[in-house]
Amino acid sequence: MVASAYGETLVKPLANGYGDDVDEFVDGIGIEIIPLDRPLAKRVAELRGEHPALQLPDAAVVAAAQLRGARLLTFDERLQSVAQS
């Protein structure tokens, strides 16, 4: 999970005192938090150039999956299509 998505995931749990529960869940199922480094940022920019309607957070998630050779888990068919391109 790209770090920016992880941060978004924590907003409400932290506000409600459940941040540690989220961390336990993430750690328990083996999710890796991926930093937004230069290669990832470059792929994000490439994706946004190829798909102008793609928003930065979505592009970051797709780019992270692509660079890791991982399958993107989403119910968003548009994102799934971009990830497989």
MMTF fields as JSON, N, C-alpha, C and O atoms, coordinates in Angstrom:
{
  "mmtfVersion": "1.0.0",
  "mmtfProducer": "UNKNOWN",
  "numBonds": 339,
  "numAtoms": 340,
  "numGroups": 85,
  "numChains": 1,
  "numModels": 1,
  "chainsPerModel": [1],
  "groupsPerChain": [85],
  "chainIdList": ["A"],
  "bondAtomList": [4, 2, 8, 6, 12, 10, 16, 14, 20, 18, 24, 22, 28, 26, 32, 30, 36, 34, 40, 38, 44, 42, 48, 46, 52, 50, 56, 54, 60, 58, 64, 62, 68, 66, 72, 70, 76, 74, 80, 78, 84, 82, 88, 86, 92, 90, 96, 94, 100, 98, 104, 102, 108, 106, 112, 110, 116, 114, 120, 118, 124, 122, 128, 126, 132, 130, 136, 134, 140, 138, 144, 142, 148, 146, 152, 150, 156, 154, 160, 158, 164, 162, 168, 166, 172, 170, 176, 174, 180, 178, 184, 182, 188, 186, 192, 190, 196, 194, 200, 198, 204, 202, 208, 206, 212, 210, 216, 214, 220, 218, 224, 222, 228, 226, 232, 230, 236, 234, 240, 238, 244, 242, 248, 246, 252, 250, 256, 254, 260, 258, 264, 262, 268, 266, 272, 270, 276, 274, 280, 278, 284, 282, 288, 286, 292, 290, 296, 294, 300, 298, 304, 302, 308, 306, 312, 310, 316, 314, 320, 318, 324, 322, 328, 326, 332, 330, 336, 334],
  "bondOrderList": [1, 1, 1, 1, 1, 1, 1, 1, 1, 1, 1, 1, 1, 1, 1, 1, 1, 1, 1, 1, 1, 1, 1, 1, 1, 1, 1, 1, 1, 1, 1, 1, 1, 1, 1, 1, 1, 1, 1, 1, 1, 1, 1, 1, 1, 1, 1, 1, 1, 1, 1, 1, 1, 1, 1, 1, 1, 1, 1, 1, 1, 1, 1, 1, 1, 1, 1, 1, 1, 1, 1, 1, 1, 1, 1, 1, 1, 1, 1, 1, 1, 1, 1, 1],
  "groupList": [{"groupName": "MET", "atomNameList": ["N", "CA", "C", "O"], "elementList": ["N", "C", "C", "O"], "formalChargeList": [0, 0, 0, 0], "bondAtomList": [1, 0, 2, 1, 3, 2], "bondOrderList": [1, 1, 2], "singleLetterCode": "M", "chemCompType": "L-PEPTIDE LINKING"}, {"groupName": "VAL", "atomNameList": ["N", "CA", "C", "O"], "elementList": ["N", "C", "C", "O"], "formalChargeList": [0, 0, 0, 0], "bondAtomList": [1, 0, 2, 1, 3, 2], "bondOrderList": [1, 1, 2], "singleLetterCode": "V", "chemCompType": "L-PEPTIDE LINKING"}, {"groupName": "ALA", "atomNameList": ["N", "CA", "C", "O"], "elementList": ["N", "C", "C", "O"], "formalChargeList": [0, 0, 0, 0], "bondAtomList": [1, 0, 2, 1, 3, 2], "bondOrderList": [1, 1, 2], "singleLetterCode": "A", "chemCompType": "L-PEPTIDE LINKING"}, {"groupName": "SER", "atomNameList": ["N", "CA", "C", "O"], "elementList": ["N", "C", "C", "O"], "formalChargeList": [0, 0, 0, 0], "bondAtomList": [1, 0, 2, 1, 3, 2], "bondOrderList": [1, 1, 2], "singleLetterCode": "S", "chemCompType": "L-PEPTIDE LINKING"}, {"groupName": "TYR", "atomNameList": ["N", "CA", "C", "O"], "elementList": ["N", "C", "C", "O"], "formalChargeList": [0, 0, 0, 0], "bondAtomList": [1, 0, 2, 1, 3, 2], "bondOrderList": [1, 1, 2], "singleLetterCode": "Y", "chemCompType": "L-PEPTIDE LINKING"}, {"groupName": "GLY", "atomNameList": ["N", "CA", "C", "O"], "elementList": ["N", "C", "C", "O"], "formalChargeList": [0, 0, 0, 0], "bondAtomList": [1, 0, 2, 1, 3, 2], "bondOrderList": [1, 1, 2], "singleLetterCode": "G", "chemCompType": "PEPTIDE LINKING"}, {"groupName": "GLU", "atomNameList": ["N", "CA", "C", "O"], "elementList": ["N", "C", "C", "O"], "formalChargeList": [0, 0, 0, 0], "bondAtomList": [1, 0, 2, 1, 3, 2], "bondOrderList": [1, 1, 2], "singleLetterCode": "E", "chemCompType": "L-PEPTIDE LINKING"}, {"groupName": "THR", "atomNameList": ["N", "CA", "C", "O"], "elementList": ["N", "C", "C", "O"], "formalChargeList": [0, 0, 0, 0], "bondAtomList": [1, 0, 2, 1, 3, 2], "bondOrderList": [1, 1, 2], "singleLetterCode": "T", "chemCompType": "L-PEPTIDE LINKING"}, {"groupName": "LEU", "atomNameList": ["N", "CA", "C", "O"], "elementList": ["N", "C", "C", "O"], "formalChargeList": [0, 0, 0, 0], "bondAtomList": [1, 0, 2, 1, 3, 2], "bondOrderList": [1, 1, 2], "singleLetterCode": "L", "chemCompType": "L-PEPTIDE LINKING"}, {"groupName": "LYS", "atomNameList": ["N", "CA", "C", "O"], "elementList": ["N", "C", "C", "O"], "formalChargeList": [0, 0, 0, 0], "bondAtomList": [1, 0, 2, 1, 3, 2], "bondOrderList": [1, 1, 2], "singleLetterCode": "K", "chemCompType": "L-PEPTIDE LINKING"}, {"groupName": "PRO", "atomNameList": ["N", "CA", "C", "O"], "elementList": ["N", "C", "C", "O"], "formalChargeList": [0, 0, 0, 0], "bondAtomList": [1, 0, 2, 1, 3, 2], "bondOrderList": [1, 1, 2], "singleLetterCode": "P", "chemCompType": "L-PEPTIDE LINKING"}, {"groupName": "ASN", "atomNameList": ["N", "CA", "C", "O"], "elementList": ["N", "C", "C", "O"], "formalChargeList": [0, 0, 0, 0], "bondAtomList": [1, 0, 2, 1, 3, 2], "bondOrderList": [1, 1, 2], "singleLetterCode": "N", "chemCompType": "L-PEPTIDE LINKING"}, {"groupName": "ASP", "atomNameList": ["N", "CA", "C", "O"], "elementList": ["N", "C", "C", "O"], "formalChargeList": [0, 0, 0, 0], "bondAtomList": [1, 0, 2, 1, 3, 2], "bondOrderList": [1, 1, 2], "singleLetterCode": "D", "chemCompType": "L-PEPTIDE LINKING"}, {"groupName": "PHE", "atomNameList": ["N", "CA", "C", "O"], "elementList": ["N", "C", "C", "O"], "formalChargeList": [0, 0, 0, 0], "bondAtomList": [1, 0, 2, 1, 3, 2], "bondOrderList": [1, 1, 2], "singleLetterCode": "F", "chemCompType": "L-PEPTIDE LINKING"}, {"groupName": "ILE", "atomNameList": ["N", "CA", "C", "O"], "elementList": ["N", "C", "C", "O"], "formalChargeList": [0, 0, 0, 0], "bondAtomList": [1, 0, 2, 1, 3, 2], "bondOrderList": [1, 1, 2], "singleLetterCode": "I", "chemCompType": "L-PEPTIDE LINKING"}, {"groupName": "ARG", "atomNameList": ["N", "CA", "C", "O"], "elementList": ["N", "C", "C", "O"], "formalChargeList": [0, 0, 0, 0], "bondAtomList": [1, 0, 2, 1, 3, 2], "bondOrderList": [1, 1, 2], "singleLetterCode": "R", "chemCompType": "L-PEPTIDE LINKING"}, {"groupName": "HIS", "atomNameList": ["N", "CA", "C", "O"], "elementList": ["N", "C", "C", "O"], "formalChargeList": [0, 0, 0, 0], "bondAtomList": [1, 0, 2, 1, 3, 2], "bondOrderList": [1, 1, 2], "singleLetterCode": "H", "chemCompType": "L-PEPTIDE LINKING"}, {"groupName": "GLN", "atomNameList": ["N", "CA", "C", "O"], "elementList": ["N", "C", "C", "O"], "formalChargeList": [0, 0, 0, 0], "bondAtomList": [1, 0, 2, 1, 3, 2], "bondOrderList": [1, 1, 2], "singleLetterCode": "Q", "chemCompType": "L-PEPTIDE LINKING"}],
  "groupTypeList": [0, 1, 2, 3, 2, 4, 5, 6, 7, 8, 1, 9, 10, 8, 2, 11, 5, 4, 5, 12, 12, 1, 12, 6, 13, 1, 12, 5, 14, 5, 14, 6, 14, 14, 10, 8, 12, 15, 10, 8, 2, 9, 15, 1, 2, 6, 8, 15, 5, 6, 16, 10, 2, 8, 17, 8, 10, 12, 2, 2, 1, 1, 2, 2, 2, 17, 8, 15, 5, 2, 15, 8, 8, 7, 13, 12, 6, 15, 8, 17, 3, 1, 2, 17, 3],
  "groupIdList": [1, 2, 3, 4, 5, 6, 7, 8, 9, 10, 11, 12, 13, 14, 15, 16, 17, 18, 19, 20, 21, 22, 23, 24, 25, 26, 27, 28, 29, 30, 31, 32, 33, 34, 35, 36, 37, 38, 39, 40, 41, 42, 43, 44, 45, 46, 47, 48, 49, 50, 51, 52, 53, 54, 55, 56, 57, 58, 59, 60, 61, 62, 63, 64, 65, 66, 67, 68, 69, 70, 71, 72, 73, 74, 75, 76, 77, 78, 79, 80, 81, 82, 83, 84, 85],
  "secStructList": [7, 5, 2, 2, 2, 2, 2, 2, 2, 2, 2, 2, 2, 2, 2, 6, 6, 7, 2, 2, 2, 2, 2, 2, 2, 2, 2, 2, 6, 6, 7, 7, 7, 5, 7, 7, 7, 2, 2, 2, 2, 2, 2, 2, 2, 2, 2, 2, 2, 2, 7, 6, 6, 7, 7, 2, 2, 2, 2, 2, 2, 2, 2, 2, 2, 2, 2, 2, 6, 7, 7, 7, 7, 7, 1, 7, 2, 2, 2, 2, 2, 2, 2, 6, 7],
  "xCoordList": [0.857, 0.0, 0.909, 1.785, 0.689, 1.491, 1.217, 0.09, 2.254, 2.179, 1.056, 0.425, 0.799, -0.276, -1.646, -2.498, -1.861, -3.132, -3.249, -4.328, -2.123, -2.108, -2.498, -3.287, -1.933, -2.272, -3.762, -4.376, -4.338, -5.775, -6.598, -7.627, -6.133, -6.825, -6.887, -7.832, -5.886, -5.791, -6.581, -6.765, -7.046, -7.655, -8.767, -8.664, -9.802, -10.936, -10.589, -10.96, -9.882, -9.514, -8.7, -8.924, -7.762, -6.984, -7.863, -7.711, -8.785, -9.692, -10.585, -11.016, -10.858, -11.734, -10.974, -11.581, -9.648, -8.854, -8.567, -8.26, -8.664, -8.458, -7.249, -7.161, -6.335, -5.161, -4.342, -3.858, -4.183, -3.407, -4.079, -3.403, -5.409, -6.128, -5.849, -5.67, -5.815, -5.509, -4.091, -3.862, -3.145, -1.769, -1.671, -0.956, -2.366, -2.349, -2.909, -2.376, -3.989, -4.584, -3.618, -3.385, -3.065, -2.133, -0.934, -0.536, -0.37, 0.767, 0.373, 1.131, -0.814, -1.271, -1.472, -1.26, -1.879, -2.083, -0.902, -0.948, 0.147, 1.388, 1.417, 2.12, 0.664, 0.688, 1.957, 2.292, 2.664, 3.869, 3.491, 2.744, 4.002, 3.783, 4.94, 6.107, 4.59, 5.578, 5.762, 4.798, 7.001, 7.236, 7.093, 7.333, 6.707, 6.578, 7.945, 8.252, 8.762, 10.123, 10.145, 9.101, 11.334, 11.467, 10.937, 10.17, 11.313, 10.776, 9.247, 8.594, 8.696, 7.235, 6.61, 5.619, 7.174, 6.66, 6.716, 5.807, 7.789, 7.916, 6.832, 6.236, 6.572, 5.522, 4.154, 3.302, 3.936, 2.677, 2.495, 1.413, 3.548, 3.475, 3.195, 2.412, 3.842, 3.602, 2.138, 1.506, 1.616, 0.208, -0.742, -1.716, -0.463, -1.335, -1.251, -2.239, -0.075, 0.051, -0.719, -1.316, -0.703, -1.409, -2.915, -3.699, -3.309, -4.724, -5.05, -5.058, -5.32, -5.491, -6.588, -6.509, -7.587, -8.657, -8.253, -8.953, -7.141, -6.686, -6.162, -5.268, -6.712, -6.303, -5.016, -4.707, -4.276, -2.984, -3.05, -2.226, -3.994, -4.016, -4.231, -3.604, -5.109, -5.353, -4.136, -3.783, -3.49, -2.291, -1.185, -0.439, -1.072, -0.042, -0.282, 0.662, -1.521, -1.853, -1.584, -1.008, -1.998, -1.759, -0.265, 0.218, 0.47, 1.916, 2.631, 3.531, 2.241, 2.871, 2.653, 3.578, 1.444, 1.16, 1.978, 2.559, 2.023, 2.763, 4.25, 4.849, 4.842, 6.273, 6.643, 7.766, 5.71, 5.968, 5.575, 5.811, 4.972, 4.511, 3.363, 3.19, 2.582, 1.481, 0.145, 0.009, -0.806, -2.164, -2.847, -2.782, -3.5, -4.244, -5.585, -6.363, -5.848, -7.13, -8.055, -7.868, -9.055, -9.99, -11.309, -11.357, -12.372, -13.668, -13.886, -14.903, -12.941, -13.031, -12.519, -11.316, -13.431, -13.07, -12.141, -11.278, -12.313, -11.46, -10.015, -9.087, -9.832, -8.478, -7.877, -6.693, -8.678, -8.2, -7.732, -6.719, -8.463, -8.097, -6.781, -5.929, -6.611, -5.366, -4.207, -3.125, -4.421, -3.355, -2.889, -1.718, -3.78, -3.431, -2.894, -2.514, -2.868, -2.393, -0.882, -0.317],
  "yCoordList": [-1.158, 0.0, 1.228, 1.367, 2.104, 3.315, 4.169, 4.232, 4.808, 5.532, 6.564, 6.756, 7.226, 8.233, 7.588, 8.162, 6.408, 5.7, 5.222, 5.253, 4.782, 4.374, 5.554, 5.41, 6.71, 7.904, 8.224, 8.562, 8.12, 8.364, 7.334, 7.662, 6.101, 5.024, 5.284, 4.865, 5.972, 6.209, 7.407, 7.529, 8.282, 9.545, 9.316, 9.792, 8.614, 8.424, 7.514, 7.821, 6.391, 5.568, 6.334, 6.172, 7.162, 7.952, 8.943, 9.128, 9.582, 10.548, 9.886, 10.524, 8.589, 7.859, 6.955, 6.158, 7.08, 6.318, 4.879, 4.051, 4.571, 3.196, 3.029, 2.033, 3.962, 3.883, 2.63, 2.024, 2.236, 1.023, -0.229, -1.175, -0.231, -1.38, -1.523, -2.629, -0.393, -0.431, -0.959, -1.804, -0.462, -0.938, -2.435, -3.133, -2.935, -4.368, -5.165, -6.216, -4.658, -5.333, -5.34, -6.378, -4.174, -4.048, -4.975, -5.689, -4.956, -5.828, -7.298, -8.14, -7.599, -8.981, -9.655, -10.861, -8.893, -9.518, -9.261, -9.611, -8.65, -8.52, -7.444, -7.577, -6.382, -5.287, -4.479, -4.087, -4.232, -3.407, -1.958, -1.701, -1.022, 0.399, 0.87, 0.814, 1.329, 1.687, 3.204, 3.941, 3.68, 5.12, 5.675, 4.971, 6.916, 7.58, 8.146, 9.306, 7.298, 7.695, 8.177, 8.271, 8.478, 9.037, 8.11, 8.567, 6.818, 5.951, 5.852, 5.829, 5.795, 5.725, 7.029, 7.007, 8.154, 9.455, 9.602, 10.162, 9.093, 9.165, 8.34, 8.787, 7.134, 6.294, 6.937, 6.856, 7.572, 8.298, 9.359, 9.48, 10.127, 11.173, 10.586, 11.14, 9.458, 8.802, 8.379, 8.59, 7.783, 7.349, 8.52, 8.435, 9.605, 10.777, 11.382, 11.923, 11.301, 11.77, 10.896, 11.392, 9.594, 8.634, 8.64, 8.361, 8.962, 8.932, 10.239, 10.27, 11.318, 12.639, 12.716, 13.556, 11.869, 11.904, 11.227, 11.355, 10.517, 9.774, 10.748, 11.546, 10.684, 11.558, 11.052, 9.863, 11.947, 11.611, 10.429, 9.522, 10.4, 9.251, 7.914, 6.913, 7.904, 6.662, 6.279, 5.102, 7.259, 6.987, 6.418, 5.541, 6.904, 6.416, 4.953, 4.166, 4.594, 3.21, 2.28, 1.205, 2.695, 1.886, 1.745, 0.645, 2.85, 2.824, 1.916, 1.167, 1.978, 1.131, -0.347, -1.152, -0.697, -2.091, -2.511, -3.596, -1.655, -1.993, -2.185, -3.161, -1.258, -1.338, -2.529, -3.026, -2.99, -4.148, -5.458, -6.533, -5.365, -6.583, -7.229, -8.447, -6.398, -6.893, -6.669, -5.781, -7.468, -7.297, -6.203, -6.196, -5.284, -4.218, -4.767, -5.292, -4.645, -5.085, -3.885, -3.007, -3.853, -2.74, -3.188, -4.13, -2.498, -2.716, -1.721, -1.779, -0.812, 0.222, -0.358, -0.543, -0.637, -1.269, -0.385, -0.893, 0.926, 1.84, 1.736, 1.679, 1.711, 1.571, 0.226, 0.141, -0.815, -2.147, -2.159, -2.778, -1.484, -1.401, -0.649, -1.074, 0.449, 1.219, 0.383, 0.391, -0.332, -1.138, -2.24, -2.62, -2.746, -3.851, -3.38, -4.194, -2.065, -1.55, -1.447, -1.035],
  "zCoordList": [0.0, 0.0, 0.0, 0.853, -0.957, -1.025, 0.226, 0.717, 0.717, 1.995, 2.023, 3.062, 0.905, 0.882, 1.1, 1.777, 0.534, 0.738, 2.184, 2.776, 2.741, 4.148, 5.045, 5.978, 4.743, 5.513, 5.439, 6.451, 4.256, 4.104, 4.879, 5.468, 4.87, 5.575, 7.075, 7.743, 7.599, 9.045, 9.564, 10.775, 8.702, 9.148, 10.173, 11.304, 9.808, 10.734, 11.905, 13.038, 11.671, 12.828, 13.867, 15.067, 13.425, 14.385, 15.127, 16.335, 14.413, 15.032, 16.074, 17.034, 15.871, 16.787, 17.755, 18.471, 17.776, 18.729, 18.335, 19.193, 17.04, 16.591, 15.675, 14.958, 15.683, 14.819, 15.039, 14.084, 16.3, 16.6, 16.04, 15.634, 16.02, 15.461, 13.964, 13.454, 13.278, 11.848, 11.637, 10.772, 12.426, 12.31, 12.565, 11.847, 13.561, 13.848, 12.672, 12.318, 12.07, 10.924, 9.738, 9.119, 9.433, 8.304, 8.497, 7.578, 9.69, 9.982, 9.945, 9.465, 10.455, 10.552, 9.211, 9.087, 8.203, 6.891, 5.952, 4.773, 6.485, 5.736, 4.675, 3.673, 4.88, 3.918, 4.115, 5.232, 3.009, 3.036, 2.72, 1.776, 3.506, 3.239, 2.354, 2.744, 1.168, 0.156, 0.138, -0.069, 0.355, 0.321, -1.098, -2.08, -1.187, -2.483, -2.854, -2.576, -3.49, -3.862, -5.317, -5.962, -5.822, -7.175, -8.268, -9.116, -8.286, -9.352, -9.313, -10.357, -8.127, -8.012, -8.49, -9.22, -8.091, -8.511, -10.036, -10.65, -10.632, -12.084, -12.766, -13.746, -12.252, -12.84, -12.647, -13.532, -11.503, -11.265, -12.345, -12.92, -12.625, -13.645, -15.024, -15.797, -15.327, -16.617, -16.746, -17.781, -15.685, -15.71, -15.875, -16.623, -15.184, -15.297, -16.684, -17.18, -17.328, -18.707, -19.683, -20.639, -19.437, -20.299, -20.06, -20.967, -18.83, -18.423, -17.69, -16.46, -18.439, -17.816, -16.743, -15.846, -16.824, -15.821, -14.512, -13.507, -14.518, -13.336, -12.283, -12.562, -11.091, -10.001, -9.361, -9.436, -8.739, -8.146, -7.172, -7.284, -6.22, -5.295, -6.012, -5.667, -6.996, -7.743, -8.564, -8.638, -9.181, -9.971, -9.086, -9.52, -7.86, -6.94, -6.58, -6.51, -6.355, -6.002, -7.187, -7.02, -8.369, -9.568, -9.823, -10.09, -9.743, -9.992, -9.008, -9.389, -7.756, -6.741, -7.066, -6.961, -7.454, -7.816, -9.034, -9.053, -10.041, -11.251, -10.97, -11.421, -10.229, -9.971, -9.096, -9.169, -8.27, -7.41, -8.07, -7.519, -9.255, -9.923, -9.17, -9.2, -8.495, -7.671, -8.374, -9.216, -8.023, -8.538, -7.734, -6.505, -8.423, -7.755, -7.285, -8.083, -6.007, -5.457, -5.365, -4.523, -6.237, -6.262, -6.876, -7.667, -6.497, -7.124, -8.258, -8.948, -8.451, -9.477, -10.805, -10.987, -11.709, -12.978, -13.81, -14.525, -13.719, -14.454, -13.973, -14.78, -12.661, -12.106, -12.474, -12.8, -12.425, -12.79, -14.25, -14.579, -15.103, -16.513, -16.694, -17.473, -15.99, -16.066, -15.548, -16.134, -14.465, -13.855, -14.797, -14.774, -15.612, -16.497, -17.852, -18.693, -18.054, -19.353, -19.392, -20.405]
}
